[in-house]
Amino acid sequence: MPSVMIRRNDEGKLTLYVAKKDLEDVIISMEKSGDEGWGGTVVLADGSRYYFDPFDTEPKLPITVRARRAGGEL
């Protein structure tokens, strides 16, 4: 499971960065966002999916978490 960094870019959009792959892309959807928690499966603009354990509330960003690939491309 690689460590990934999640942050907000200059446009205010969430991005996910995977250092081992030198990949950074915009998160287009997140399984949990709001009152039910924050995180779970995220889908990037290129269609790839990653999963990290959800938080109870949105954490202070940027944050580094352990994530794994979640299924194939869209």
N, C-alpha and C positions, 0 to 999 in steps of 0.2 A: 504494500500500500504506500503510494507516494505521499509526501507532504505537499499540500497545495495552499496557495495564498488566495484569500478572497478579499477584495477591496472594492471601493467605488472609484471609477475613473473620473476624468475632468467633466464628463457629461452627466455624472451622477448615476451611471449604470453600474451594476455589480459585474465584476470580472473575476475569472478564476485563472490562476497562473500555476502551471505545472513545470517546475524547474528542470526536472530530468528530461523533459521533452521540449523545453524552451517554447512552451505553448501558452499563450494568453488569449482568451476569448471572452466575449460578453455572455453572461448567463441570461438566457431568454425565458427560462421558467425554473421554479423551485417548488418542490413538493409541499413544503410547509413554509408559510410566510404569514405572520400575523398572530392572532390569539392562540392558535393551536400549536405554535412553535416556530422554529426557523431552521431550515436545512432539509436533510433527506436527499432525495435524488434531484440533481440539477441537470438541466439540458443546456448545452452551449450552442452558440450560433452556428457552429459547423456540424451540429447534430450529435456530437459525442455526449455521453452521459457519465456522470460521476455521482457517487453516494458518499455522504459523511453523516455521522450520527447527529440527529437534530438537537438543537439547543432549546431550552424553554422559552427564551426570548432572543431577539436579535442582539448579538454581541457587538462590542465596540470593534470597529473595523479600522485598519486591516487586521486579519486574523489568519493564522496558519493552522490547518487541521489535517488529519490523516484521512485520505479518501481512497476509494477504489473505483475502478471502471464499473459501470452499471449497465450491462447489456451492450448491444451493438449500436451502430449508427441508426439514426432515424431514417 
